[in-house]
Amino acid sequence: MHESAGVCQVAGIQEMALQGKGSEKLYYSLKPVYTNGSHVITPVDAVEGTKIRIRDVKSAEEIEDLMEHLDDVEVIHEKNDRVRQELFKEQIALFDPRSLAGVVKTAYLRKMGRIASGKKVMSSDEKILQSAGKKLFQEMAFALDEEPTQIEDAFFEGLTAAKEEYVASLA
């Protein structure tokens, strides 16, 4: 799992001097699973000061546990839009599916609440829902050997009770 490219397969490891002669280092050559024709090169060793992180995709068991306990995933309760967006960024930076699930759940519930109240969906929430959702659903799909759209549908179905409760709390 590459922090910005998402689910990737290691195509190879090679030594390159990307910063000029004498700077040879080992790099992963990664192919994003859900982006055809894309290619990512990232250092094997974490370099001080870089923000690029990679990790193994979570196991099917961990993902299934997350899906079974969506009600337990924390919702971010913050009324101030700017503060909430910062909290979303902090959760996304944790680079963990449970944190991403909390962001997606929060943005989705806010979206459904605004629609139920006859208000427009905020573009900032929609962007967060799309970007965090893409990362989350792709990792879950890969771990469970499913299509991301199937996982997305199952995730939002799992939030039905939470959605009804959230919308009712707004009335």
TORPA-4810 file (N, C-alpha, C, O; in nm, 3 decimals):
<nodes>
NODE_1_0.087_-0.117_0.000_0.000_0.000_0.000_0.091_0.122_0.000_0.168_0.144_0.094_M
NODE_2_0.081_0.202_-0.105_0.159_0.325_-0.116_0.070_0.439_-0.072_-0.047_0.446_-0.110_H
NODE_3_0.125_0.528_0.007_0.045_0.634_0.067_-0.034_0.718_-0.033_-0.149_0.751_-0.008_E
NODE_4_0.027_0.751_-0.146_-0.047_0.833_-0.243_-0.098_0.754_-0.362_-0.201_0.790_-0.418_S
NODE_5_-0.029_0.649_-0.405_-0.070_0.572_-0.523_-0.169_0.462_-0.489_-0.232_0.406_-0.580_A
NODE_6_-0.186_0.429_-0.362_-0.281_0.325_-0.323_-0.221_0.186_-0.333_-0.101_0.168_-0.314_G
NODE_7_-0.307_0.089_-0.362_-0.264_-0.051_-0.368_-0.171_-0.069_-0.487_-0.207_-0.038_-0.601_V
NODE_8_-0.052_-0.120_-0.460_0.049_-0.142_-0.565_0.107_-0.282_-0.553_0.106_-0.343_-0.446_C
NODE_9_0.156_-0.331_-0.665_0.234_-0.454_-0.665_0.378_-0.417_-0.694_0.405_-0.330_-0.777_Q
NODE_10_0.469_-0.483_-0.625_0.611_-0.457_-0.647_0.651_-0.523_-0.777_0.644_-0.646_-0.790_V
NODE_11_0.692_-0.441_-0.875_0.737_-0.493_-1.004_0.885_-0.527_-1.000_0.932_-0.609_-1.080_A
NODE_12_0.958_-0.466_-0.908_1.100_-0.493_-0.896_1.165_-0.401_-0.796_1.106_-0.306_-0.746_G
NODE_13_1.292_-0.433_-0.768_1.375_-0.348_-0.683_1.502_-0.325_-0.761_1.567_-0.419_-0.806_I
NODE_14_1.539_-0.199_-0.777_1.658_-0.169_-0.855_1.737_-0.054_-0.795_1.683_0.031_-0.724_Q
NODE_15_1.865_-0.054_-0.824_1.952_0.053_-0.777_1.952_0.164_-0.880_1.973_0.140_-0.999_E
NODE_16_1.928_0.285_-0.833_1.926_0.401_-0.922_1.992_0.519_-0.853_1.999_0.526_-0.730_M
NODE_17_2.041_0.611_-0.934_2.099_0.736_-0.884_2.008_0.850_-0.929_2.039_0.921_-1.024_A
NODE_18_1.896_0.866_-0.862_1.798_0.966_-0.902_1.838_1.109_-0.864_1.782_1.205_-0.916_L
NODE_19_1.936_1.121_-0.774_1.979_1.255_-0.731_2.121_1.284_-0.778_2.194_1.359_-0.714_Q
NODE_20_2.159_1.224_-0.888_2.292_1.250_-0.944_2.390_1.139_-0.912_2.362_1.048_-0.833_G
NODE_21_2.504_1.148_-0.977_2.609_1.047_-0.962_2.652_1.036_-0.816_2.670_1.137_-0.747_K
NODE_22_2.669_0.912_-0.769_2.712_0.889_-0.632_2.598_0.879_-0.532_2.621_0.857_-0.413_G
NODE_23_2.475_0.894_-0.579_2.361_0.889_-0.488_2.281_0.759_-0.507_2.160_0.757_-0.486_S
NODE_24_2.349_0.653_-0.547_2.281_0.528_-0.575_2.209_0.475_-0.450_2.265_0.470_-0.341_E
NODE_25_2.086_0.436_-0.470_2.004_0.378_-0.364_1.913_0.274_-0.427_1.894_0.270_-0.548_K
NODE_26_1.858_0.189_-0.342_1.760_0.091_-0.388_1.622_0.154_-0.389_1.582_0.225_-0.296_L
NODE_27_1.550_0.127_-0.497_1.414_0.179_-0.513_1.319_0.066_-0.549_1.354_-0.027_-0.622_Y
NODE_28_1.196_0.076_-0.496_1.090_-0.014_-0.540_1.034_0.043_-0.670_1.016_0.164_-0.685_Y
NODE_29_1.008_-0.045_-0.762_0.933_-0.011_-0.882_0.793_-0.069_-0.859_0.776_-0.190_-0.855_S
NODE_30_0.695_0.018_-0.844_0.560_-0.023_-0.807_0.462_0.002_-0.920_0.471_0.102_-0.991_L
NODE_31_0.370_-0.090_-0.937_0.262_-0.074_-1.035_0.130_-0.067_-0.959_0.088_-0.166_-0.900_K
NODE_32_0.065_0.050_-0.959_-0.066_0.061_-0.894_-0.166_-0.038_-0.956_-0.180_-0.045_-1.078_P
NODE_33_-0.234_-0.112_-0.871_-0.325_-0.217_-0.915_-0.447_-0.160_-0.987_-0.494_-0.219_-1.085_V
NODE_34_-0.498_-0.047_-0.941_-0.622_0.006_-0.995_-0.603_0.123_-1.091_-0.699_0.191_-1.126_Y
NODE_35_-0.479_0.148_-1.134_-0.451_0.255_-1.230_-0.365_0.196_-1.341_-0.244_0.179_-1.325_T
NODE_36_-0.427_0.166_-1.453_-0.354_0.106_-1.565_-0.249_0.201_-1.621_-0.273_0.321_-1.633_N
NODE_37_-0.134_0.145_-1.655_-0.029_0.222_-1.719_0.051_0.311_-1.626_0.142_0.382_-1.671_G
NODE_38_0.020_0.309_-1.499_0.090_0.394_-1.403_0.209_0.318_-1.344_0.209_0.195_-1.338_S
NODE_39_0.308_0.394_-1.300_0.431_0.337_-1.246_0.484_0.432_-1.139_0.491_0.553_-1.161_H
NODE_40_0.522_0.378_-1.025_0.570_0.460_-0.914_0.706_0.407_-0.870_0.727_0.287_-0.860_V
NODE_41_0.797_0.498_-0.846_0.929_0.462_-0.792_0.941_0.527_-0.656_0.918_0.647_-0.641_I
NODE_42_0.976_0.446_-0.556_0.988_0.498_-0.420_1.106_0.429_-0.350_1.131_0.312_-0.375_T
NODE_43_1.177_0.501_-0.264_1.294_0.442_-0.198_1.258_0.322_-0.111_1.153_0.320_-0.045_P
NODE_44_1.345_0.222_-0.111_1.327_0.106_-0.025_1.343_0.149_0.120_1.263_0.112_0.206_V
NODE_45_1.447_0.227_0.148_1.471_0.278_0.283_1.394_0.408_0.302_1.390_0.493_0.213_D
NODE_46_1.332_0.421_0.417_1.266_0.547_0.448_1.373_0.654_0.459_1.470_0.639_0.535_A
NODE_47_1.357_0.761_0.385_1.455_0.869_0.385_1.407_0.976_0.482_1.290_1.015_0.480_V
NODE_48_1.498_1.023_0.567_1.464_1.128_0.662_1.404_1.247_0.588_1.458_1.293_0.487_E
NODE_49_1.293_1.294_0.640_1.232_1.413_0.583_1.134_1.385_0.470_1.061_1.476_0.429_G
NODE_50_1.130_1.262_0.417_1.032_1.235_0.312_0.902_1.191_0.376_0.900_1.137_0.487_T
NODE_51_0.795_1.214_0.305_0.664_1.179_0.357_0.606_1.055_0.290_0.494_1.014_0.321_K
NODE_52_0.681_0.996_0.198_0.632_0.880_0.126_0.640_0.758_0.217_0.746_0.726_0.270_I
NODE_53_0.527_0.692_0.233_0.524_0.574_0.316_0.458_0.459_0.239_0.367_0.480_0.159_R
NODE_54_0.507_0.339_0.266_0.443_0.221_0.212_0.427_0.121_0.325_0.501_0.122_0.423_I
NODE_55_0.328_0.034_0.311_0.303_-0.071_0.409_0.232_-0.185_0.338_0.184_-0.169_0.225_R
NODE_56_0.225_-0.298_0.404_0.150_-0.410_0.349_0.002_-0.376_0.351_-0.045_-0.302_0.437_D
NODE_57_-0.071_-0.432_0.255_-0.216_-0.421_0.255_-0.266_-0.499_0.377_-0.213_-0.606_0.408_V
NODE_58_-0.366_-0.447_0.444_-0.421_-0.517_0.561_-0.477_-0.652_0.518_-0.515_-0.671_0.402_K
NODE_59_-0.480_-0.745_0.611_-0.527_-0.881_0.581_-0.679_-0.883_0.560_-0.750_-0.791_0.602_S
NODE_60_-0.725_-0.987_0.496_-0.869_-1.005_0.475_-0.941_-1.009_0.610_-1.051_-0.955_0.623_A
NODE_61_-0.879_-1.073_0.709_-0.941_-1.082_0.842_-0.956_-0.943_0.905_-1.060_-0.913_0.964_E
NODE_62_-0.855_-0.859_0.891_-0.862_-0.724_0.948_-0.970_-0.642_0.877_-1.043_-0.566_0.941_E
NODE_63_-0.978_-0.657_0.746_-1.079_-0.583_0.669_-1.219_-0.633_0.701_-1.311_-0.553_0.718_I
NODE_64_-1.236_-0.764_0.711_-1.367_-0.820_0.746_-1.410_-0.773_0.884_-1.527_-0.741_0.906_E
NODE_65_-1.315_-0.767_0.978_-1.345_-0.719_1.113_-1.391_-0.572_1.108_-1.485_-0.534_1.177_D
NODE_66_-1.324_-0.493_1.029_-1.362_-0.353_1.014_-1.504_-0.342_0.958_-1.585_-0.264_1.008_L
NODE_67_-1.533_-0.420_0.853_-1.667_-0.416_0.791_-1.775_-0.462_0.889_-1.886_-0.408_0.889_M
NODE_68_-1.743_-0.560_0.973_-1.841_-0.611_1.069_-1.865_-0.515_1.185_-1.967_-0.525_1.254_E
NODE_69_-1.772_-0.423_1.206_-1.783_-0.331_1.320_-1.787_-0.184_1.276_-1.728_-0.098_1.341_H
NODE_70_-1.855_-0.157_1.167_-1.864_-0.019_1.119_-1.932_0.073_1.220_-1.902_0.192_1.227_L
NODE_71_-2.023_0.018_1.299_-2.091_0.100_1.401_-1.993_0.152_1.505_-2.016_0.256_1.566_D
NODE_72_-1.883_0.078_1.525_-1.784_0.117_1.625_-1.683_0.219_1.573_-1.606_0.275_1.650_D
NODE_73_-1.682_0.242_1.442_-1.588_0.337_1.383_-1.629_0.478_1.425_-1.744_0.518_1.409_V
NODE_74_-1.533_0.551_1.479_-1.558_0.686_1.533_-1.599_0.784_1.422_-1.541_0.785_1.314_E
NODE_75_-1.697_0.865_1.453_-1.739_0.975_1.367_-1.675_1.102_1.423_-1.666_1.119_1.544_V
NODE_76_-1.631_1.188_1.334_-1.569_1.315_1.377_-1.680_1.416_1.398_-1.746_1.458_1.304_I
NODE_77_-1.700_1.455_1.524_-1.806_1.551_1.559_-1.743_1.689_1.572_-1.693_1.726_1.678_H
NODE_78_-1.746_1.763_1.466_-1.692_1.900_1.467_-1.778_1.985_1.375_-1.793_1.955_1.257_E
NODE_79_-1.835_2.090_1.430_-1.924_2.176_1.352_-1.849_2.273_1.262_-1.896_2.307_1.154_K
NODE_80_-1.732_2.318_1.307_-1.654_2.414_1.229_-1.592_2.344_1.107_-1.516_2.248_1.121_N
NODE_81_-1.627_2.393_0.988_-1.584_2.328_0.865_-1.432_2.321_0.852_-1.377_2.216_0.815_D
NODE_82_-1.364_2.429_0.881_-1.218_2.430_0.868_-1.151_2.334_0.965_-1.059_2.261_0.929_R
NODE_83_-1.198_2.336_1.087_-1.141_2.247_1.188_-1.168_2.101_1.150_-1.080_2.016_1.163_V
NODE_84_-1.290_2.074_1.102_-1.325_1.937_1.061_-1.236_1.891_0.946_-1.192_1.776_0.944_R
NODE_85_-1.210_1.979_0.849_-1.123_1.942_0.737_-0.981_1.911_0.786_-0.916_1.820_0.734_Q
NODE_86_-0.934_1.985_0.883_-0.802_1.957_0.941_-0.802_1.823_1.014_-0.706_1.747_1.005_E
NODE_87_-0.910_1.794_1.085_-0.921_1.666_1.153_-0.925_1.551_1.051_-0.866_1.445_1.073_L
NODE_88_-0.993_1.573_0.939_-0.995_1.473_0.831_-0.852_1.448_0.782_-0.811_1.334_0.767_F
NODE_89_-0.778_1.555_0.758_-0.640_1.541_0.709_-0.553_1.464_0.809_-0.471_1.381_0.770_K
NODE_90_-0.571_1.493_0.936_-0.495_1.422_1.040_-0.527_1.273_1.039_-0.437_1.190_1.051_E
NODE_91_-0.654_1.240_1.024_-0.695_1.099_1.022_-0.642_1.028_0.897_-0.598_0.914_0.904_Q
NODE_92_-0.647_1.096_0.783_-0.596_1.038_0.658_-0.445_1.015_0.670_-0.393_0.915_0.621_I
NODE_93_-0.376_1.107_0.735_-0.229_1.096_0.752_-0.189_0.978_0.838_-0.073_0.935_0.834_A
NODE_94_-0.281_0.923_0.917_-0.248_0.806_0.999_-0.224_0.683_0.912_-0.164_0.585_0.958_L
NODE_95_-0.270_0.688_0.785_-0.238_0.583_0.687_-0.287_0.447_0.736_-0.215_0.348_0.730_F
NODE_96_-0.412_0.445_0.783_-0.471_0.325_0.841_-0.617_0.313_0.794_-0.688_0.414_0.793_D
NODE_97_-0.662_0.194_0.757_-0.800_0.179_0.708_-0.907_0.221_0.808_-1.009_0.277_0.769_P
NODE_98_-0.885_0.195_0.937_-0.987_0.233_1.036_-1.002_0.385_1.042_-1.113_0.437_1.054_R
NODE_99_-0.891_0.456_1.034_-0.897_0.602_1.034_-0.966_0.653_0.908_-1.048_0.744_0.913_S
NODE_100_-0.932_0.592_0.794_-0.998_0.630_0.668_-1.148_0.601_0.676_-1.230_0.680_0.629_L
NODE_101_-1.183_0.488_0.736_-1.325_0.453_0.750_-1.398_0.557_0.832_-1.514_0.589_0.803_A
NODE_102_-1.333_0.611_0.935_-1.394_0.717_1.016_-1.418_0.843_0.936_-1.521_0.908_0.952_G
NODE_103_-1.324_0.877_0.851_-1.339_0.996_0.765_-1.451_0.974_0.665_-1.537_1.061_0.647_V
NODE_104_-1.452_0.858_0.600_-1.555_0.827_0.501_-1.693_0.823_0.567_-1.790_0.877_0.513_V
NODE_105_-1.701_0.759_0.682_-1.828_0.750_0.754_-1.880_0.889_0.791_-1.998_0.919_0.772_K
NODE_106_-1.791_0.972_0.842_-1.831_1.107_0.881_-1.879_1.188_0.761_-1.985_1.250_0.766_T
NODE_107_-1.803_1.187_0.653_-1.840_1.263_0.534_-1.970_1.211_0.474_-2.054_1.290_0.429_A
NODE_108_-1.988_1.081_0.474_-2.110_1.021_0.420_-2.232_1.061_0.504_-2.335_1.100_0.450_Y
NODE_109_-2.220_1.050_0.636_-2.332_1.084_0.723_-2.366_1.232_0.711_-2.484_1.269_0.711_L
NODE_110_-2.264_1.317_0.700_-2.290_1.460_0.681_-2.363_1.483_0.549_-2.458_1.561_0.542_R
NODE_111_-2.317_1.415_0.445_-2.380_1.428_0.313_-2.527_1.387_0.320_-2.614_1.461_0.272_K
NODE_112_-2.556_1.272_0.379_-2.694_1.225_0.389_-2.778_1.318_0.476_-2.895_1.343_0.447_M
NODE_113_-2.719_1.371_0.583_-2.790_1.464_0.670_-2.826_1.593_0.597_-2.936_1.645_0.613_G
NODE_114_-2.733_1.644_0.518_-2.759_1.767_0.443_-2.867_1.743_0.338_-2.954_1.828_0.318_R
NODE_115_-2.861_1.629_0.271_-2.962_1.597_0.170_-3.100_1.586_0.236_-3.198_1.639_0.184_I
NODE_116_-3.106_1.517_0.350_-3.233_1.500_0.422_-3.289_1.634_0.470_-3.410_1.650_0.484_A
NODE_117_-3.199_1.730_0.497_-3.241_1.863_0.543_-3.272_1.958_0.427_-3.307_2.074_0.449_S
NODE_118_-3.258_1.908_0.305_-3.285_1.991_0.187_-3.172_2.087_0.155_-3.192_2.185_0.083_G
NODE_119_-3.053_2.062_0.208_-2.937_2.148_0.183_-2.848_2.086_0.077_-2.856_1.967_0.049_K
NODE_120_-2.763_2.170_0.019_-2.666_2.121_-0.078_-2.553_2.050_-0.005_-2.519_2.082_0.109_K
NODE_121_-2.495_1.951_-0.073_-2.380_1.879_-0.018_-2.259_1.970_-0.033_-2.238_2.031_-0.138_V
NODE_122_-2.180_1.979_0.072_-2.061_2.065_0.068_-1.955_2.001_-0.022_-1.928_1.882_-0.011_M
NODE_123_-1.895_2.080_-0.108_-1.795_2.027_-0.202_-1.673_1.973_-0.127_-1.611_1.876_-0.171_S
NODE_124_-1.637_2.034_-0.014_-1.521_1.986_0.062_-1.548_1.846_0.117_-1.458_1.761_0.117_S
NODE_125_-1.669_1.821_0.164_-1.705_1.687_0.213_-1.706_1.587_0.098_-1.662_1.474_0.113_D
NODE_126_-1.756_1.629_-0.017_-1.763_1.541_-0.134_-1.622_1.502_-0.180_-1.598_1.387_-0.215_E
NODE_127_-1.530_1.599_-0.180_-1.391_1.570_-0.220_-1.325_1.473_-0.123_-1.257_1.379_-0.164_K
NODE_128_-1.345_1.494_0.006_-1.290_1.405_0.108_-1.350_1.266_0.093_-1.279_1.166_0.101_I
NODE_129_-1.480_1.260_0.072_-1.549_1.132_0.056_-1.491_1.055_-0.063_-1.471_0.934_-0.055_L
NODE_130_-1.464_1.125_-0.173_-1.410_1.060_-0.292_-1.265_1.015_-0.272_-1.231_0.901_-0.303_Q
NODE_131_-1.180_1.104_-0.221_-1.038_1.069_-0.210_-1.012_0.965_-0.101_-0.941_0.867_-0.126_S
NODE_132_-1.068_0.984_0.017_-1.048_0.887_0.124_-1.119_0.756_0.091_-1.068_0.648_0.119_A
NODE_133_-1.238_0.767_0.032_-1.313_0.648_-0.006_-1.240_0.565_-0.109_-1.239_0.442_-0.101_G
NODE_134_-1.178_0.630_-0.206_-1.104_0.558_-0.309_-0.992_0.474_-0.248_-0.977_0.356_-0.279_K
NODE_135_-0.914_0.535_-0.161_-0.804_0.463_-0.095_-0.858_0.347_-0.010_-0.807_0.235_-0.016_K
NODE_136_-0.960_0.377_0.069_-1.016_0.276_0.158_-1.075_0.160_0.080_-1.044_0.044_0.108_L
NODE_137_-1.160_0.189_-0.017_-1.231_0.083_-0.089_-1.138_0.001_-0.177_-1.161_-0.118_-0.197_F
NODE_138_-1.033_0.063_-0.230_-0.937_-0.014_-0.309_-0.859_-0.111_-0.221_-0.840_-0.227_-0.259_Q
NODE_139_-0.815_-0.066_-0.104_-0.743_-0.157_-0.015_-0.834_-0.271_0.032_-0.793_-0.387_0.034_E
NODE_140_-0.955_-0.237_0.069_-1.049_-0.339_0.114_-1.078_-0.439_0.002_-1.082_-0.560_0.025_M
NODE_141_-1.099_-0.388_-0.118_-1.129_-0.474_-0.233_-1.013_-0.569_-0.262_-1.034_-0.687_-0.288_A
NODE_142_-0.892_-0.517_-0.257_-0.775_-0.600_-0.284_-0.762_-0.710_-0.179_-0.737_-0.826_-0.211_F
NODE_143_-0.779_-0.673_-0.053_-0.766_-0.770_0.056_-0.873_-0.879_0.048_-0.846_-0.995_0.080_A
NODE_144_-0.992_-0.841_0.004_-1.104_-0.936_0.000_-1.125_-0.998_-0.139_-1.217_-1.077_-0.159_L
NODE_145_-1.040_-0.961_-0.234_-1.049_-1.010_-0.372_-1.187_-0.981_-0.432_-1.253_-1.069_-0.488_D
NODE_146_-1.228_-0.857_-0.418_-1.356_-0.807_-0.470_-1.331_-0.684_-0.555_-1.217_-0.638_-0.566_E
NODE_147_-1.435_-0.631_-0.616_-1.425_-0.506_-0.690_-1.449_-0.389_-0.593_-1.531_-0.400_-0.503_E
NODE_148_-1.377_-0.279_-0.612_-1.397_-0.163_-0.523_-1.542_-0.115_-0.515_-1.586_-0.073_-0.408_P
NODE_149_-1.616_-0.121_-0.626_-1.755_-0.076_-0.623_-1.842_-0.166_-0.535_-1.934_-0.118_-0.469_T
NODE_150_-1.812_-0.296_-0.534_-1.886_-0.388_-0.447_-1.858_-0.357_-0.300_-1.948_-0.359_-0.217_Q
NODE_151_-1.733_-0.328_-0.270_-1.694_-0.296_-0.132_-1.759_-0.164_-0.090_-1.809_-0.151_0.021_I
NODE_152_-1.757_-0.066_-0.180_-1.819_0.063_-0.150_-1.967_0.045_-0.117_-2.016_0.100_-0.019_E
NODE_153_-2.038_-0.031_-0.200_-2.180_-0.056_-0.175_-2.202_-0.124_-0.040_-2.290_-0.085_0.036_D
NODE_154_-2.121_-0.226_-0.011_-2.134_-0.299_0.116_-2.103_-0.207_0.235_-2.170_-0.215_0.338_A
NODE_155_-2.004_-0.121_0.220_-1.967_-0.028_0.327_-2.084_0.065_0.358_-2.122_0.080_0.475_F
NODE_156_-2.142_0.126_0.255_-2.253_0.219_0.278_-2.379_0.148_0.325_-2.457_0.206_0.401_F
NODE_157_-2.401_0.024_0.282_-2.513_-0.055_0.334_-2.495_-0.079_0.484_-2.591_-0.077_0.560_E
NODE_158_-2.370_-0.100_0.524_-2.340_-0.122_0.665_-2.363_0.001_0.751_-2.369_-0.008_0.873_G
NODE_159_-2.377_0.115_0.687_-2.401_0.240_0.760_-2.548_0.280_0.764_-2.580_0.390_0.810_L
NODE_160_-2.637_0.194_0.717_-2.779_0.228_0.709_-2.835_0.272_0.843_-2.900_0.376_0.853_T
NODE_161_-2.810_0.193_0.947_-2.863_0.227_1.081_-2.802_0.358_1.131_-2.872_0.442_1.187_A
NODE_162_-2.671_0.375_1.110_-2.604_0.498_1.153_-2.660_0.618_1.078_-2.676_0.726_1.136_A
NODE_163_-2.689_0.600_0.949_-2.744_0.709_0.868_-2.881_0.750_0.921_-2.908_0.869_0.937_K
NODE_164_-2.966_0.652_0.948_-3.101_0.682_0.998_-3.095_0.753_1.132_-3.170_0.846_1.157_E
NODE_165_-3.005_0.707_1.218_-2.988_0.768_1.351_-2.936_0.912_1.336_-2.983_1.003_1.404_E
NODE_166_-2.839_0.931_1.248_-2.779_1.064_1.227_-2.883_1.162_1.172_-2.895_1.274_1.220_Y
NODE_167_-2.958_1.118_1.070_-3.060_1.204_1.009_-3.167_1.238_1.111_-3.214_1.352_1.117_V
NODE_168_-3.207_1.140_1.193_-3.309_1.164_1.296_-3.261_1.265_1.399_-3.340_1.342_1.452_A
NODE_169_-3.131_1.264_1.429_-3.076_1.356_1.528_-3.079_1.501_1.479_-3.073_1.595_1.558_S
NODE_170_-3.088_1.518_1.347_-3.091_1.653_1.290_-3.232_1.712_1.293_-3.248_1.834_1.284_L
NODE_171_-3.333_1.628_1.307_-3.472_1.675_1.303_-3.513_1.741_1.430_-3.627_1.786_1.442_A
</nodes>
